Amino acid sequence: MKKTFFRLLHRFFARTEQRPIIASDINRILIIKLCCIGDILFTTPLLRVLKAGYPRARITYMVSSWCQELVSQDSRVSGIIEFNAYEPVGRIEKLKRTWQAIRAVRKGRFDLVFVLHRTPLAGLLAAAGKIPIRIGFDWEGRGFAHTHPVPFRPEAHEVDRNLEGLKFLDLSAKSRNLDLAVPHEIEQSAKGFLSEQGYKRGAGPLVALFPGGGVNPGTVMTTKRWPLEGYQEVCQELSRCFKARLLMVGNAQDAEVIDRLLAGIQLDPPAIRSEGRTSLLMLAALLKQCDLFIGGDSGPLHIADAVGIPTVSIFGPTDPKLLAPRGSNHRVVRHPLACSPCYTPVTVRQQEVTVCREGTMACMWEIKASEVLKAAGKLLKMKGFYT
C-alpha cells in the first residue's frame, strides 16, 4: 500500500521536468539538515564547495535549535531557519511548526535546495516552499518531490553521500575534511578555563574523554557507550604512563556517568570536569586545546575531528565505515561481530530507545582497555609524547 502511494506521488511530481541548472541563476541556496551534531558537521565539506562555487550566493541553513550554534557562527552561512521537527510535541504544534517552516522557505525565495534527509516529508517541505531546484536523496521511491533525485547509497560515508548531489552543479570537493570555526573570544575563554583548573601546557598531554552520549532528541541509544570499567583503566594508564591530564566532556546529563567513572579511580592531578558547563562552541574550543580525544560514536567525537585533533573512536552497534573520522590521525577500535553493526541506514527505524537485539552488548563489552590504550599510545607518540 505504501509503495502504491509513493507511485501516485511520483506521477504527480513527474509533471516537473528536471530543468538544467544555470550557475548565474543561483543566488539563494537552502540546506535542510535538522539534526544532530555529527550530521551537521558532516555537511561542512558541502558548505565549503557551495561557497567556493557560488561565492556571491546567500546560503541559508534549516536546522533545529539544538544544533543551531554549530552553523550560526559559520561565515559561509548567511541565514538560519529554525525548525524543531523532532521535539515530542502534539500534532497541532507539529503542524503549526511545519507551516511556519514552509512560510519561512517561501519568504526566502530560494533558487536551489539540498535536502539532506531521506524522509519524504523533507522533500515535500521544500516543494511546498516553492523552491524550483530540489536536490535530495531518493530512498525506496521516497524522493518523489525532488527535481534532481540522488540515489541514496546506504554503504557510503555520510560526508560522501552529502556531496553526491554536486554532480548536478558540475562541482566537486577537493577535501572531505570536516571543519568548525571557533570564534577567537571563545577560544580565549577555553584557555582561561583550563588555566583556572591548573592545567599548564607542556607538563603532559591533555586528553579529552567522553564516556556518555547516545541521547538525542527523540532517540536514546546508550548501546553506543563503552563500559565505564574500560574508561577507568584507560584513565589510570594514561595518567601513569604519559602523565596525561584528563578532560571530561559532555552535557549535564553525562555528569552522573562521569561521577561513577571517577569514583573508582585515583588520578593525580585530578581530572578536569567540563560537562554541563559548555556550549557546543565552548566544547569545540576546549577540544581544540587537547592532544587527543577518546570516546564512542558521538557528537563530541565529530567536533574533535572538525577542530583537527587526533581521535580514538570506539564503535559497536554503528558502522565506522559510514561515520568514523578518516585519516592518519584517527584510530577506530571495534570488534566486528556477525551481528555488528546492527544500526545502519538499512536497519534503522525511528524509535525512542534502541536496545541490543542479542541482549549481550558483546560488540562493546568485549573491547579491551589495552586495545584502546594501544591506539591512544600510537597517536600520542606521533605528537611527541612518550612513556
WONOR-V168006 format. One line per field, one symbol per residue. ss: DSSP state (H for helix, E for strand, C for the rest). burial: + if it has 16 or more other C-alpha atoms within 10 Angstrom, else -. A space follows every 50 residues. Layout:
ss->???
burial->???
This chain:
ss->CHHHHHHHHHHHHCCCCCCCCCHHHCCEEEEECCCCHHHHHCCHHHHHHH HHHCCCCEEEEEECCCCCHHHHCCCCCCEEEECCCCCCCCHHHHHHHHHH HHHHHHHHCCCEEEECCCCHHHHHHHHHCCCCEEEEEECCCCCCCCCEEE ECCCCCCHHHHHHHHHHHHCCCCCCCCCCCCCCHHHHHHHHHHHHHCCCC CCCCCEEEEECCCCEECCEECHHHCCCHHHHHHHHHHHHHHHCCEEEECC CHHHHHHHHHHHHCCCCCCCCEECCCCCCHHHHHHHHHCCCEEEEECCHH HHHHHHCCCCEEEECCCCCHHHHCCCCCCEEEECCCCCCCCCCCCCCCCC CCECCCCCCCCHHHHCCCHHHHHHHHHHHHHHCCCCC
burial->-----+--++---------------+++++++++++++++++++++++++ +--+--++++++++++++-++--+-++++++++++--------+--++-- ++-+++-+++++++++++-+-++++++++++++++++++-++++++++++ +++---++++++++++------+--+++++-+---++--++--+----+- ---+++++++++++++---++-+++++++++++++++++--+++++++++ +--++--+--++----+---+++++--+-+++++++++++++++++++++ ++++++++++++++++++++-+++++--+++++++----++++-+----- ---+-+----+++++-+++--++-+++-++----+--
